[in-house]
Amino acid sequence: MRRPPIISRIADRLTGFTPDRDLHFELVRGLYNATSTPNAILGATAAALVVVGTAGALSDDKFFTILFFGFLLVGIARSLGSRRYFQIEHDPTAIDETKRWELNALAGAWSFALLVGITGAYALFNHAGTDVEILISCCVIGYIAGASSRNASRPLITIGQISLTCLPFLAALILRADVVHTILATFIAILYFGTIIVSRSVFENIVQRHLAFKRVETLARRDALTGIWNRGAFLELIEKRFAASAGANGHLALISIDLDRFKDINDTLGHPVGDSVLKEVAERIQSVVMPGDEVSRVGGDEFLVMLADGRARDVHNVAEAILAVLEDPFFTAETRSICGASIGYAVAPQDGASLDVLLRNADLALYKAKNIGRGQIVAYTATLSTDYDKRVALEHELQFALDNHELYLEYQPIVDPRSGRAICCEALLRWRHPTLGIIPPDVFIPIAEATGLIVPIGTWVLVTACTEAMTWHSDVKLAVNLSPVQFRRGREIVDLVTRILTTTGLPPRRLDLEITESVLLDDNAATMSLLEDLRSLGVGISLDDFGTGFASLAYLNDFPFSKIKIDRKFTQDIDESPRTLAIIKGISQIARELHIERVAEGIETFAQLERVQSFGINAIQGYVFSRPVAAAVLRELIKQPILPIVGSPSTATHHTGIGKRNRIAS
C-alpha cells in the first residue's frame, strides 16, 4: 500500500536517527517487546481510565468523559497493534515494513502522551485548588518521569512523548503565575531538558556499542583482504536464502570462479601484487552483480557468487559478464598481468535439492571448466555427476589395485632403425580392473596423482622395471616416467632411485628418467636442483612430450638433458604439414648442436620413419616397430633386430626384412 508523502518523510526522518538497518529493526522490535509492552500499555491505559474516571466523578465535568473515551480508544488501538505485530514474521531487510511498524508505535505512544498533557493542562485551568488538580497533576508528573526513563534509548520517541505531555502542562503551570506553580514548572522544565540530554547520550552509547560489535562481526564474517563475505559467513547466508527460496518455489544460482593464472602472478611478482589482484578481482565481480546478489572469497583465488530468484534465471549472462571483466589486464606495481578465470555454475532446485548438493555441483562444473581449458564457462549437467561418481569409485578401487595385483607393466622398445636394435625400452603402467577391464592411463594416472597414490605406485614401477631390465642385454636401457608429485617430496625421489639401483643391481647408466614440463612448472629452481642430484648418480634425464609446453627451449638452456622425446603431435602430421616438418627439422638441429639425443615418438608409417631419419633422428618409438608388450614378449622381441611391421591394422605381423612400406597397425 502506498503511504502518503508526509508519512514517508516522517518515516525517513525516524530512520535517520539510526545508522544501521539491523539496529533500527531491533529498536523497533523493542517497542513491541512481547513481555513488557502489552503489560505497559494495559497498565497505563487502566491507570489513565481510573484517574480520569475519578476526576469526572469528583467534578461532574463532562469533558473528563470525552478524555475517558479518548484514552480507551488509544489503549485498544495500541493493544491490537502490539498483538498483531507478534502474529506475523518480520524480515530485518524489509525497511519499509520496519518504518511502518515504527510509525504505528509512535502514533500510539504520542497520542497517549498528548491526552495526558491535555488532561493535566485542563485540570490546572478549570479545577484550580481542588482535589482534581492535585490528583491529575501528580499523575502527569509521574507519567513524565516514567516516559523519560522507559524510552531513553530512543531520543526521538522520548522527546516526542515528553514534549506532547510537558509543553501543554508547563504552559498551564506558568499561566497560573503563583510561586508554587512556578517552582513546579521550573522543576518540570529541568526534567524535560535533562531527559532530552540524557536520552541522546544513552542512544549514542547504544549506537557506539552496536557499531563496535559490527566491527568485530565484520572481522569474523568478512574476508580481511577484499572485504567481501568469507566462506563461513557466506555459507550461513546462502543456507538461509536457500531455505527461503525453496519455501517460495524460487530459484537460487551459485557461480563458482577460479582464477587461471593467479599462482603465476603471485609467485613471479610477489604476494603484495597478488593481494592487489585479488582485491581488484573482488571489485570487478561486485561491479557486475546487482543489489541482492552476494559475493564471497572462499579460498586463495576462489570466489562464489549467489544469485536469487529472477536473477538466477540470468546466471549464464552474469557468468559471461564476470568472465569478461576478469579477462581484462590487471595493472599493479607498474606491471601488466593477465589473470583470467574458469567458471562453473549450478541452479537450484533443478541442479540440487539441498545446499550441499548445489555447492558440489557448482564445483563439478568448475572442475570441468578447468579441465577443458582456461577461460571457460560450464553449466552443471547430470553427466558431470555421473563422471564424478565414476571417478570417486575408481579413486577408491585404485587404493587396492596395487595390493590386488591389478597393476602391471608393459614395455615399448625404442629402436635404432639403421640396425633394428632396441636401444631402450619404456615402462608403461597399465591397470586391468576386475570388472571394467583395461582402464586407460590418462584416466587413472591423474587420479593417482591427485590422491598421492602415485608415490607408492611409482616406487613399485621403478622396482619392477629395474628388476626386469636386469634380464635384458646390458646395452639396452630402461626408461621410466616420473610424476610431478614425486618431485614435490624433495630429496625423497633421489634417495628412492639410489636405493632401488643398489637393490636391483641395475647400473645407473642404463636408467633414463623421463619428466614432462609440468614437473618444472611447480618450482623450477628446486626441481632443477633435484634433477642435478639425480644426474650426478649417473642416470639419464629425458624431457618427454617436447614441444607441447610453454618454454621447452628455455628448459634446454637451463638443464643439460640427455634426451628429448619429440611429441607425437608433431610426428603424426609430418607427412602432411610443411610447418610441422620445419618445426621437427629445427628441433632436431638444435638438439644435435647441444649434443642431446633425439627420440621421435608415435611413428606409425614408413613415410614418417623416412622423414624423421632424414633429420638425423635414429631413435624411433612407435607402432612402426612395436606396440607396448608384456615383459615376457619383450624379452624375446629384443633378442634380435626389430624390423618394421607390415600389413593391415588388424593383421599386422613382424617382417623379417625391410620390405613394403605400407601403413602399419596403430
C-alpha positions in Angstrom: 0.0 0.0 0.0 1.4 3.4 -1.0 1.9 5.7 2.0 1.1 9.5 2.0 4.2 11.6 1.2 4.2 13.2 4.7 4.2 9.8 6.4 7.1 8.7 4.2 9.1 11.8 5.1 8.4 11.2 8.8 9.5 7.6 8.4 12.7 8.6 6.7 13.4 11.1 9.4 13.0 8.5 12.0 15.3 6.1 10.2 17.9 8.8 10.0 18.4 8.6 13.8 19.6 5.0 13.4 22.8 4.4 11.4 22.3 0.7 10.8 19.4 -1.3 9.3 19.8 -4.1 11.8 19.9 -1.8 14.8 16.8 0.0 13.5 15.0 -3.3 13.3 15.9 -4.3 16.8 14.9 -1.0 18.3 11.6 -1.1 16.6 11.2 -4.7 17.8 11.9 -3.4 21.3 8.9 -1.1 21.0 6.7 -4.2 20.7 8.5 -6.2 23.4 6.4 -9.4 23.8 6.6 -9.3 27.6 6.7 -5.7 28.8 4.9 -3.7 26.0 1.4 -5.3 26.3 1.6 -5.1 30.1 2.8 -1.5 30.0 0.0 -0.5 27.6 -2.6 -2.2 29.7 -1.3 -0.7 32.9 -1.0 2.8 31.5 -4.5 2.7 29.9 -6.1 1.3 33.1 -4.4 3.9 35.3 -5.5 6.7 32.9 -9.1 5.5 32.9 -9.2 5.2 36.7 -7.7 8.7 37.2 -9.9 10.4 34.5 -13.0 8.5 35.7 -12.3 9.5 39.3 -11.8 13.2 38.2 -15.1 13.1 36.3 -16.9 11.6 39.3 -15.4 14.2 41.7 -16.1 17.2 39.5 -19.1 16.1 37.4 -17.2 17.6 34.4 -18.4 16.0 31.1 -15.1 16.8 29.4 -13.4 14.1 31.5 -15.9 11.7 29.9 -14.5 12.7 26.5 -11.0 12.2 27.7 -12.0 8.8 29.2 -13.1 7.5 25.8 -10.1 9.0 24.2 -7.8 7.1 26.5 -9.9 3.9 25.9 -9.7 4.1 22.1 -6.0 4.8 22.1 -5.4 1.9 24.5 -7.4 -0.5 22.4 -5.6 0.6 19.2 -2.2 0.2 20.9 -3.1 -3.3 22.3 -4.4 -4.5 18.9 -1.3 -3.2 17.2 1.1 -4.9 19.6 -0.8 -8.2 19.3 -0.8 -8.0 15.5 3.0 -7.4 15.5 3.7 -10.7 17.1 1.2 -12.6 14.9 3.4 -12.2 11.8 7.0 -12.8 10.9 9.2 -9.8 10.2 12.2 -9.5 7.8 15.0 -7.3 9.0 15.8 -6.4 5.4 12.2 -5.1 4.8 13.0 -1.5 5.6 9.5 -0.1 4.6 7.8 -2.6 6.8 10.0 -1.7 9.7 9.3 2.0 9.2 5.5 1.3 9.1 5.5 -0.6 12.4 7.7 2.1 14.0 5.2 4.8 12.9 2.3 2.8 14.4 4.1 2.5 17.7 4.9 6.2 17.7 1.4 7.2 16.8 0.0 5.2 19.7 2.6 6.5 22.2 2.4 10.1 21.2 -1.4 10.1 21.1 -1.5 8.8 24.7 1.2 11.4 25.8 -0.9 14.2 24.2 -4.0 13.1 26.0 -2.0 13.1 29.3 -0.7 16.7 28.6 -4.2 17.9 27.7 -5.7 16.3 30.8 -3.1 18.0 33.1 -3.5 21.4 31.5 -7.3 21.2 31.6 -7.3 20.3 35.3 -5.0 23.2 36.1 -7.2 25.8 34.3 -10.6 24.5 35.2 -10.2 22.8 38.6 -7.6 25.0 40.3 -7.2 24.4 44.0 -9.3 21.2 44.0 -8.6 17.6 44.7 -9.0 17.0 40.9 -6.0 19.3 40.2 -3.9 17.5 42.9 -4.8 14.1 41.6 -4.2 14.8 37.9 -1.0 16.9 38.4 0.6 14.1 40.5 -0.3 11.6 37.8 1.0 13.8 35.0 4.3 14.3 36.8 4.6 10.6 37.4 3.9 9.9 33.7 6.6 12.4 32.6 9.2 10.7 34.9 8.2 7.3 33.6 8.3 8.2 29.9 11.8 9.8 30.4 13.2 6.5 31.6 11.3 3.9 29.6 12.3 5.0 26.1 15.6 6.7 27.0 17.4 4.7 24.3 15.2 6.3 21.5 15.6 10.1 21.7 13.0 10.9 19.1 10.3 8.8 20.7 11.2 10.1 24.2 11.3 13.7 23.1 8.0 13.3 21.3 6.3 11.8 24.3 7.7 14.1 26.9 7.1 17.2 24.7 3.5 16.4 24.0 2.9 15.9 27.7 5.2 18.6 29.2 4.5 21.6 26.9 0.7 21.9 27.5 1.2 21.1 31.2 4.1 23.6 31.5 2.1 26.3 29.7 -0.8 25.9 32.2 1.6 26.0 35.2 3.3 29.2 34.0 0.0 30.8 33.3 -1.1 30.2 36.9 1.7 32.7 37.8 1.9 31.8 41.6 5.0 30.8 43.5 4.1 27.1 43.9 3.1 26.5 40.3 6.1 28.5 39.1 8.5 26.3 41.1 6.7 23.2 39.9 7.0 24.4 36.3 10.8 25.1 36.8 11.2 21.5 38.2 9.4 20.0 35.2 11.3 22.2 32.7 14.6 21.0 34.2 13.4 17.4 34.0 12.3 18.0 30.4 15.6 19.3 29.1 17.6 16.8 31.2 15.6 14.0 29.7 16.4 15.2 26.2 20.2 15.4 27.0 20.3 12.0 28.8 18.2 10.2 26.1 20.6 11.4 23.4 23.6 10.4 25.4 22.2 6.9 26.1 21.3 6.5 22.5 24.8 7.5 21.3 26.3 4.9 23.7 24.0 2.2 22.3 24.9 3.2 18.7 28.7 3.1 19.6 28.4 -0.3 21.2 26.4 -1.6 18.2 29.0 -0.2 15.8 31.8 -1.8 17.8 30.0 -5.1 17.7 29.5 -4.7 14.0 33.3 -4.1 13.5 34.1 -7.3 15.5 31.4 -9.1 13.5 32.9 -7.8 10.2 36.3 -9.2 11.2 34.7 -12.5 11.8 32.5 -12.6 8.8 34.3 -10.6 6.1 37.4 -11.5 4.2 40.2 -9.4 5.7 41.8 -8.7 2.3 38.8 -8.0 0.0 36.1 -7.0 2.4 33.5 -9.4 0.9 31.9 -12.3 2.7 34.3 -15.0 3.9 33.4 -18.7 3.4 31.7 -19.3 6.8 29.5 -16.2 6.7 28.7 -16.8 3.0 27.6 -20.4 3.6 25.4 -19.3 6.5 23.9 -16.6 4.3 23.1 -18.9 1.4 21.7 -21.5 3.7 19.1 -19.0 4.8 18.5 -17.9 1.2 18.3 -21.5 0.0 15.6 -22.3 2.6 13.6 -19.2 1.8 13.9 -19.9 -2.0 12.8 -23.5 -1.5 9.8 -22.4 0.5 8.7 -19.9 -2.1 9.4 -22.2 -5.1 12.1 -19.8 -6.2 15.4 -20.3 -7.8 18.9 -19.8 -6.5 22.1 -20.0 -8.6 25.7 -20.4 -7.4 28.6 -19.3 -9.7 32.0 -20.8 -8.8 35.0 -18.9 -10.0 38.7 -19.9 -10.0 41.4 -17.6 -11.3 43.5 -19.3 -14.0 46.9 -17.6 -13.8 46.9 -16.2 -10.2 49.6 -18.6 -9.0 52.0 -17.4 -11.7 51.3 -13.8 -10.8 51.8 -14.5 -7.1 55.0 -16.5 -7.5 56.7 -14.2 -10.0 55.6 -10.7 -8.9 55.2 -11.4 -5.2 52.4 -11.5 -2.6 51.7 -7.7 -2.5 51.0 -7.7 -6.2 48.9 -10.9 -5.7 46.9 -9.3 -2.9 46.3 -6.2 -5.1 45.0 -8.5 -7.9 42.6 -10.3 -5.5 41.2 -7.0 -4.3 40.6 -5.8 -7.8 39.0 -9.2 -8.7 36.5 -8.8 -5.9 35.8 -5.2 -7.0 35.3 -6.3 -10.6 32.9 -9.1 -9.7 30.9 -6.7 -7.5 30.7 -4.3 -10.3 28.9 -6.9 -12.4 26.4 -8.2 -9.8 23.4 -6.3 -8.6 22.0 -5.5 -5.1 20.7 -8.7 -3.6 23.4 -10.8 -5.2 26.1 -11.9 -2.8 29.9 -12.4 -3.4 32.4 -14.3 -1.3 36.0 -15.3 -1.4 36.1 -18.9 -0.3 39.7 -19.7 -0.9 43.0 -18.3 -2.1 41.9 -17.5 -5.6 38.4 -19.0 -5.5 35.2 -16.9 -5.4 31.5 -17.7 -5.1 28.6 -15.6 -6.3 25.0 -16.2 -5.3 22.0 -15.1 -7.5 18.5 -15.4 -6.1 15.0 -15.5 -7.7 14.7 -13.8 -11.1 18.5 -13.1 -11.2 19.1 -16.9 -11.0 17.5 -17.4 -14.4 20.0 -15.0 -15.9 23.0 -16.9 -14.4 24.8 -17.6 -17.7 24.8 -13.9 -18.8 26.1 -12.9 -15.4 28.8 -15.6 -15.7 29.8 -14.2 -19.1 30.0 -10.7 -17.7 32.2 -11.8 -14.8 34.5 -13.7 -17.2 34.7 -10.7 -19.5 35.8 -8.3 -16.7 38.4 -10.8 -15.4 39.9 -11.2 -18.8 41.0 -7.6 -18.8 44.6 -6.9 -17.8 45.5 -6.1 -14.2 47.8 -3.1 -13.8 49.7 -3.3 -10.5 53.2 -2.3 -9.4 53.9 -0.9 -12.9 53.2 -4.4 -14.4 50.5 -5.6 -16.7 49.2 -9.0 -15.8 46.7 -11.3 -17.5 44.8 -13.5 -15.0 41.6 -14.8 -16.5 39.2 -17.3 -14.8 37.3 -20.5 -15.2 33.7 -20.6 -14.2 31.1 -23.2 -13.3 27.6 -22.8 -12.1 24.6 -24.7 -10.9 21.0 -23.6 -10.3 18.6 -24.8 -7.6 16.2 -26.6 -7.5 16.9 -28.4 -10.7 20.7 -28.8 -10.1 20.4 -29.5 -6.4 17.6 -30.1 -3.9 19.9 -29.3 -0.9 22.6 -26.7 -0.4 25.4 -29.3 -0.1 24.4 -30.8 -3.4 24.2 -27.4 -5.1 27.7 -26.5 -3.9 29.1 -29.8 -5.0 27.5 -29.5 -8.5 28.8 -25.9 -8.9 32.3 -27.2 -8.0 31.9 -30.1 -10.5 31.0 -27.6 -13.3 34.1 -25.5 -12.3 36.3 -28.6 -12.3 35.1 -29.4 -15.8 35.7 -25.8 -17.0 39.3 -26.0 -15.8 39.8 -29.4 -17.4 38.7 -28.4 -20.9 40.9 -25.2 -20.9 41.3 -21.8 -19.4 38.7 -19.1 -19.7 35.7 -21.5 -20.0 32.2 -21.4 -18.6 30.4 -24.7 -17.8 26.9 -25.2 -16.7 26.2 -28.2 -14.5 24.6 -31.2 -16.1 23.8 -34.7 -14.7 26.6 -36.1 -16.8 29.1 -34.3 -14.6 27.8 -36.1 -11.5 27.9 -39.4 -13.3 31.5 -38.8 -14.3 32.3 -37.6 -10.7 30.8 -40.7 -9.2 32.8 -42.9 -11.5 35.9 -41.0 -10.6 35.2 -41.4 -6.9 34.6 -45.2 -7.4 37.9 -45.5 -9.4 39.7 -43.5 -6.7 38.5 -45.9 -4.1 39.3 -49.0 -6.1 42.8 -47.7 -7.1 43.8 -47.7 -3.5 43.6 -51.5 -3.5 44.7 -52.1 -7.1 48.4 -52.4 -6.3 47.8 -54.9 -3.4 45.4 -56.9 -5.6 48.0 -57.2 -8.4 45.7 -55.4 -10.9 48.5 -53.0 -11.9 51.1 -54.3 -14.4 53.8 -53.0 -16.8 54.1 -53.2 -20.5 57.2 -52.2 -22.4 57.6 -50.4 -25.7 61.1 -50.6 -27.4 62.9 -47.5 -28.8 64.7 -48.8 -31.9 67.6 -47.7 -34.0 66.1 -48.1 -37.5 69.6 -48.5 -39.1 70.2 -51.8 -37.3 66.8 -52.7 -35.8 68.4 -52.9 -32.4 66.4 -52.0 -29.3 68.4 -49.3 -27.6 65.9 -48.5 -24.8 62.6 -49.8 -23.6 60.0 -47.6 -21.9 58.0 -49.0 -19.0 54.3 -48.2 -19.3 51.8 -48.6 -16.4 48.6 -50.4 -17.0 45.5 -51.2 -14.9 43.4 -54.2 -15.5 40.2 -53.6 -13.5 38.4 -56.9 -12.4 35.0 -55.7 -13.7 35.7 -52.7 -16.0 38.6 -54.2 -17.9 41.6 -52.1 -19.0 41.4 -48.6 -17.6 43.2 -46.1 -19.8 46.3 -44.5 -18.2 45.0 -41.0 -19.0 42.1 -41.8 -16.7 43.7 -43.4 -13.7 47.1 -41.7 -13.5 45.6 -38.2 -12.9 43.5 -39.8 -10.1 46.7 -41.4 -8.6 48.5 -38.0 -8.8 45.6 -36.1 -7.2 45.3 -38.6 -4.3 49.0 -39.1 -3.8 48.8 -42.8 -4.7 51.3 -42.2 -7.4 54.0 -42.2 -4.8 53.7 -45.9 -3.8 52.7 -46.8 -7.3 55.7 -45.0 -8.7 58.0 -46.8 -6.3 56.6 -50.2 -7.4 57.0 -49.2 -11.1 60.7 -48.4 -10.5 61.5 -51.6 -8.6 59.6 -53.8 -11.0 61.0 -52.2 -14.2 64.6 -52.1 -12.9 64.3 -55.8 -11.9 63.0 -56.6 -15.3 65.7 -54.6 -17.1 68.4 -56.8 -15.4 67.1 -59.7 -17.7 67.9 -57.7 -20.9 71.1 -57.3 -22.7 73.4 -55.0 -20.9 73.3 -52.4 -23.7 69.5 -51.9 -23.6 68.4 -49.0 -21.4 65.2 -48.6 -19.4 63.0 -45.5 -19.5 60.7 -44.8 -16.6 58.3 -41.8 -16.3 58.3 -39.7 -13.1 55.3 -37.7 -11.8 55.5 -34.1 -10.6 54.0 -35.3 -7.3 57.2 -37.4 -6.7 59.3 -34.2 -7.1 57.2 -32.3 -4.5 58.5 -34.6 -1.8 62.0 -33.2 -2.1 65.1 -35.4 -1.9 62.9 -38.4 -1.3 63.0 -39.2 -5.1 66.8 -39.0 -5.2 67.1 -41.4 -2.2 64.5 -43.7 -3.7 66.3 -44.0 -7.1 69.6 -44.6 -5.3 68.2 -47.3 -3.1 66.4 -49.1 -6.0 69.5 -49.1 -8.2 71.5 -50.5 -5.3 68.9 -53.2 -4.5 68.3 -54.3 -8.1 71.8 -54.0 -9.3 70.9 -52.0 -12.4 73.8 -49.8 -13.5 72.8 -46.1 -13.3 73.9 -45.5 -17.0 71.1 -47.9 -18.1 68.3 -45.9 -16.4 66.6 -43.0 -18.2 64.1 -41.0 -16.0 61.5 -39.2 -18.1 59.9 -36.0 -17.0 57.4 -33.6 -18.6 57.5 -29.8 -18.5 54.7 -29.9 -15.8 57.5 -31.1 -13.4 59.4 -27.9 -14.0 56.4 -25.6 -13.6 55.9 -26.1 -9.9 59.2 -24.9 -8.5 61.8 -24.5 -11.2 64.8 -23.9 -9.0 64.1 -26.7 -6.5 63.3 -29.2 -9.3 66.4 -28.3 -11.2 68.4 -29.0 -8.1 66.8 -32.4 -7.7 67.5 -33.2 -11.4 71.2 -32.3 -10.9 71.3 -34.7 -7.9 69.7 -37.5 -10.0 72.1 -36.8 -12.9 75.0 -37.0 -10.5 74.0 -40.6 -9.8 74.8 -41.4 -13.5 71.2 -41.8 -14.7 69.9 -40.1 -17.8 67.3 -37.4 -17.7 64.9 -37.1 -20.6 62.4 -34.4 -21.4 59.2 -36.1 -22.6 56.5 -34.6 -24.9 58.9 -32.0 -26.1 57.4 -29.0 -27.9 53.9 -29.1 -26.3 54.6 -26.8 -23.3 55.3 -23.1 -22.9 59.1 -22.9 -22.5 60.7 -26.0 -23.9 63.7 -24.3 -25.4 64.2 -22.4 -22.2 64.4 -25.7 -20.3 67.1 -26.9 -22.7 69.1 -23.9 -21.8 68.6 -24.3 -18.1 69.4 -28.0 -17.8 71.6 -30.4 -19.8 69.0 -33.1 -20.6 70.5 -36.3 -22.0 67.5 -36.9 -24.3 64.4 -35.2 -25.7 61.3 -37.0 -27.0 59.6 -35.2 -29.8 55.9 -35.4 -29.1 53.6 -37.5 -31.4 51.6 -34.3 -32.0 54.3 -33.3 -34.4 55.3 -36.6 -35.8 51.7 -37.6 -36.7 51.5 -34.6 -39.1 54.9 -34.8 -40.6 53.6 -36.3 -43.9 51.0 -33.6 -44.5 52.2 -30.3 -42.9 55.2 -28.4 -44.2 55.1 -26.3 -41.0 55.3 -29.4 -38.8 58.2 -30.6 -41.0 60.0 -27.4 -40.5 59.4 -27.5 -36.7 60.8 -31.0 -36.3 63.8 -30.1 -38.5 64.5 -27.1 -36.3 64.2 -29.1 -33.1 66.5 -31.8 -34.4 69.1 -29.3 -35.4 69.1 -27.5 -32.1 69.3 -30.8 -30.1 72.1 -32.1 -32.3 74.2 -29.0 -31.7 73.5 -29.3 -27.9 74.6 -33.0 -28.1 71.2 -34.1 -26.9 69.8 -37.4 -28.1 66.6 -37.2 -30.0 63.7 -39.7 -29.9 60.7 -39.5 -32.3 57.5 -40.7 -30.6 54.4 -42.0 -32.3 56.0 -43.1 -35.6 53.4 -45.3 -37.4 54.2 -45.4 -41.1 57.3 -45.9 -43.3 56.9 -42.4 -44.7 57.1 -40.9 -41.2 60.1 -43.1 -40.4 61.9 -41.9 -43.6 61.1 -38.3 -42.8 62.5 -38.3 -39.2 65.5 -40.3 -40.3 66.3 -37.6 -42.9 66.8 -35.2 -40.0 69.3 -37.5 -38.4 66.9 -38.9 -35.8 67.8 -42.5 -35.2 65.8 -43.4 -32.1 62.3 -44.3 -33.0 59.4 -45.2 -30.7 56.0 -46.2 -32.2 53.9 -48.9 -33.7 56.1 -49.0 -36.8 58.3 -51.2 -34.7 56.2 -52.5 -31.9 53.2 -51.9 -29.7 53.7 -51.9 -25.9 54.0 -55.6 -25.0 54.2 -57.7 -21.9 57.6 -58.3 -20.2 57.9 -61.9 -21.4 57.1 -60.9 -25.0 59.6 -58.1 -24.9 62.4 -60.4 -23.7 62.1 -62.4 -26.9 61.5 -59.4 -29.1 64.7 -57.6 -28.2 66.9 -60.6 -28.6 67.1 -60.0 -32.4 66.7 -56.9 -34.7 63.2 -55.4 -34.7 62.1 -54.7 -38.2 59.2 -52.5 -39.3 55.7 -54.1 -39.1 53.8 -54.5 -42.4 50.1 -55.4 -43.1 46.7 -54.1 -42.3 45.8 -52.6 -38.9 44.0 -55.8 -37.9 46.6 -58.3 -39.1 49.9 -56.7 -38.5 52.9 -59.0 -38.2 56.7 -58.6 -37.8 58.5 -58.8 -41.1 61.9 -60.4 -41.5 63.3 -57.6 -43.6 62.6 -54.0 -44.6 60.2 -54.6 -47.5 57.0 -53.0 -48.5 56.5 -49.6 -46.9 52.8 -49.7 -46.1 50.9 -48.1 -43.2 51.3 -50.2 -40.1 48.9 -51.2 -37.4 48.0 -48.5 -35.0 
